Amino acid sequence: MRKSESASKIGKFCTDLPRTPLCSHLPTPLERAPRLSADLGGPEIWFKRDDLTGLALGGNKIRNMEFIFGELLGRGCDSVITTAGVQSNMCRATAAAAGKLGLKCVLLLRGTGEEERQGNLLLDDLLGADVRFLSTKDPYDPRTPGWLEDIQTELKEDGHSPYILHLTGETSSLAACAYVDAAEEIVAQIDDLKISPDHLFVTAGSGVTIAGLVLGFKNLGRDLNVVGIMCSNSTRDFLSDRITIYANGAAERLGLSTQVNQGDFQLHDAYVGPGYSRCYPEVVDTIKLVAAKEGILLDPVYTGKCMVGLKDRIARGELGDSGEIVFLHTGGAPCIFADAGTISS
């Protein structure tokens, strides 16, 4: 990973955006995983611990919320509405941020309402969210924005000023800005540590996190290859397109001339298994391995599958046997408990 004169700009790209402090532990650690690295026999693995951002068990979504709630409060809103699955880390982070700031939060979760109150769903209740359910499992269902707007109308009639947080909508480019900022943080850390990773592995879900990282590294002139391990049944073409849209939307928000194209990152879809949020034996084995070797907890939906992908690329000899790799740990610990039956069986 080569250095660039643009490294002098670290920490400056996102300063003009409104931001609400929610992460209690920044910068998050970048730490070696020597026992896991030795076991896998490839490059040295370094964990970027965004599972430790703080606030309601942390995770990458807390970074997003700093910028989203900065905009929300700047618009004078007193409530937030969002939608995702019943075990959504994003919804848990939204509820936590809203509660901390004294705002009303309505979560429209895709499910029946009969699901066990465990994992993130349990935390949504504890965090004081108004939890409602709708019967679709398609995160891009075209009717979903209409449902959100129905709740928006309801809240307005009750005297509120609501904000719709929809990561497949306009909120995505703002959320991506959080990981432009995180890319700067990572660059500062690897320079301080005097390491030169060639690859950064990260779970590819909505694509927002990858979008921000790719834009951030490219804008700094860094040749750090961002490798996304897909965790859902979206096609690579569909997700690649979204990543570029989100990244270039973030560049526009930040006033950056840098543009991202689909050749600036990699996506792998071979590790999804039976589907989104569905675990499989190799993921369970990998979660147990990382926990036993490093005391780091991966989840069965996102980071567990990402580590399966990293392990496989090392085993294939595609990443060499020297140098360094960064693994971005995006959090998701509550999903461990929601899927306890599968993991412990």
N, C-alpha and C positions, 0 to 999 in steps of 0.2 A: 504494500500500500504506500504509494508515494506521497510526499508532502507537497504542499502548494502554498504560494504566497497568500492565497485566500484564507489560509488557516488563521491569519491575523484577525479575521472577521468573526471568529467564534463567539457566540453569545449575543450577536447583534441582529440577526435576521428577523427575529420575532418581536423586537422591542416595541414596535409601533402598534401591536395588537393589544386590545384590552385583555387582561389576564387576572383570574382570581386564584390566589394561593390555596391549593388543596393538597398537594403532595407534601407530606411532612418530612420526606427523606430524599432530597435531591442534592447532588447527583446520586443516583443509585449506584451501588458498587459494581465494579467490573472485576470479577475474581476468577482465579485459576481453578480448574477442576483436575488436579493432578492424578487422582486415583481413577477417575473415569477415563481420562485421556490415555493412561497406561493400559487400561482394560481394552479400549477400542483399538489401540495401536496405530493411530493416525496422528494428525497435527494436534498441538496442544489446544484444548478447549477452554475458552474463557466465557463465563456466564455474565451477561449484562442483566443485573437483578432488578428488572422492572416489576417483579412480583413484590418488591419492597418499597413501593412508592408511598405506602401508608394509606390511611383512610379506608376503613371497612375492608381490610385484607388486601388492599393495594391492587396492583395490576396496571397494564398499559392504559386502560380506560380512564384512570385517574388523571393521567397527563392530558388526555383529550378534554376532560371536564374543566380543566383550568382555563382553556381557551373558549370552550362552549359557554361556560357560565360567565366568563368575562363579557362575551357578546350579549348574552341573555340579560345580565344586570344592566349593561349599557343601554339596552333598549327599554329599560324600566319594567321588565316582566317580573311577575311575582309567583309564577308557576311554570312547570315544565311537563310535557307529555312526550312519551316515547314508546316504542314497540319493539319486541324481539321475542325469542323463545322463553319458556318458563325457567330455564337455567342460565339466562343471559348475564354475563359479567358486566356488559354495558348498562343494563337496567339496574343492576345492583349499585354500580358506580354513580349512576344518575340519582338514584334514591338517596345515596349517602351524601352526595354533594348538596342536593336540595335540602336535606335535613340539617346539614351543618350550617347552611345559609338561611334557614328559616323559611323556605319556599315550599309550596305544595307540589307534590309529584304524583302524576297519574301514569301507571304502567299498564300498557295494553299487551298482555302476554299471549302468545300463540299456544293454546292448550285448552283443556276442558274445565279446569278449575278443580278437578278431582285428583290431581297429582299430589304425591306426598310432599308435605312441607319440609323440605330438606334442601341443603345446599343454598344456592342463590335465592331460591324461592322463599325459603325460611328467612333469609337476611332481608329480602324486600319487605316482608312484614315487620321485622324488628326495626327497620329503618324508617317506618312510618309511611310507606308509600300507599297510595290508593291503587290496589291491584285489581285489574279486570282481565277477562279472558276473551279470546276470539278463536273460532274454529278454523284456522288455516295453518299449514306448516310451511307455506311458501313465503320466504322473507321478502320477495319482490312482487307479491300479489298486488296487482294494480289497484285493488280496492282499498288497500291499507291506508294510503294517504287520505282517502275519504273518511275512514273511520277515525283517524287522528283529528281530522278537521271537525268531525261531529263532536268530539270531546272538547276541542277548542271552543266551539260555539257554546257548549254547555257551561264551560268555565267563564266565558265572557258574560253569559247571562247571570252568573252568580257574582259578577263584579270583579273577576280576576283579569289579569293581563297575561295570557299564557304564551309560551314559546314551544314550538314543535321541534323536537330533536329527532331527526330522521337521517341515519347514516347512509341511506341510499339516496338522500336528497341533498339539499344545499349545505347541510351541516358537515358533510363529508370533507370538503376542502378545508374547512376550519379545523376539524379534528386532525387532519393530516399535518397541519402546521405544528402541532405538538411534537410530531416526530421529525420535523425539520430541526426543531430545537433540540430534540434528543440526539439527532445525528451530530450536532455540534458538540454536545456533551460527550459522546462516545469518542469523537476525534480528539478532544482535549485529554481524555483519559488514556487512550492508546499512545498518544505522544508522551504523556508523563511517564507511562510505564515502559516506553521505548520498545514497544512491540509493533509488528507489522502484519496484521491479519489480512489475508486475501479474500476471505469470505465472511459474510454474516448470515446466519440461518435464522429465519423467523417464520412463525405460523402465518399462513395466508388465509384469513377469514373473509372479512369484508373488503380487504385490500387497503384500508386507510393507513395502517401502520407502515406497510411497505411503501406506499406512496410518499409519505413524509420522509422516510429514511433515504429512499433513492434520490429524491429532490435535494435533500440536505447534503448528502455525500457528493452528488454531482456538482452542486453549487460551490462546494469547497474544493472541487478539483481532485477528489480522492477516488482512487481505483479500488474501492471496496465492493466486491461483487455481492449484491443482496440476493439471497436464495430463499424464495418463498415455498414452504411446504404446505400444500393445500389441504384443508380439513373438511371441505364440503364438496357436494356434487356439481358445483358450477363448472362449466368448461373453462379450460385455460384461456381460450380466446375471449370469453365473456369477462373473466376476472382481469386479464391483462388490459383490456379496454377500460375497465373501471379504474384500475390503478393509474393509468396514464391520465384519465380525466381528473381524478382526485388530485394527483400531483400537480398538474398544470393549473388546476383551480387554486391550489395552495400557493403556487408561484405568483399567480395574479393577485391574490390577497396580500402577499408579502412584497409585491413590487419587484420581483426577481425576473431577470431576463432568461434565466435557465429554463429549458423545456425538457421534459422527460418523454422518451419514447419506449416502445416495447422491447427494444434491444438493450435497455439499461438495467434489466433485472432478469432473473430466472424464476420460473414456476414449475413445480413438480406435482403431478396429481396421482402418483402411484401409491400413496400412503393413506388415502382416505378410508380404505377398508369398506365396510358395509354402508357407510354414509355418514353425514354430519351427525355429531353427538353420539355416534355408535362406536363403542369400543371393540377391540379385537385382541386376541392373545398376545401378539407381539408388542402392542402398546402397554398392556399390563406388565409384561416382562421388563420392558424398558423403564417404566415408572419405578418398579422395584429395584432395578439395577442402579438408577441414578440416586434414589433415596439411600440405598445401602452404601454406595461408594462416596457420596458427597453430602448427604443429609439435605438434599434439595428435592422439593416435592413438585413433580410435574402433574398435570391433569390429563384425564383420558380424552378430552375433546380437542384440545389445541396443542399444548406444548409436548404432550406425550407423543402425538403423531409427528410433530416436527422433529423430535429426537430420533424417532424411528427412521425418518428420512436421512438425518445426519449420519446415523450409524450405518445405514445401507450405503451411502455415498463413500464413506470411509472404507467399508468392507470391499467395495468394488475397486478401490484404489484410485478413485477419481479426484481425491483431495490431497494425494501425496502422503508422506509419512513424517513431514517436518513442518515447521512454521506454526501459525496460530489461526484459530477460527473463533469467531464470536457467536455465541448462541444467545439470542435475545429472549429472555424468560418473561413472557407477557402476563404471568399470573394465572388466575383461574382455579385457585385452590378449592373453593367451594364445590366445584364439579367433582372433586375426588369423593366427597361424602355423598353427593347425589347418585354416584355410580358405585357406591361401596360394595354392593352385592356382586357386581361383575369383577371388580378389582380383587376382592378377597376370596373369590371362589376358586 
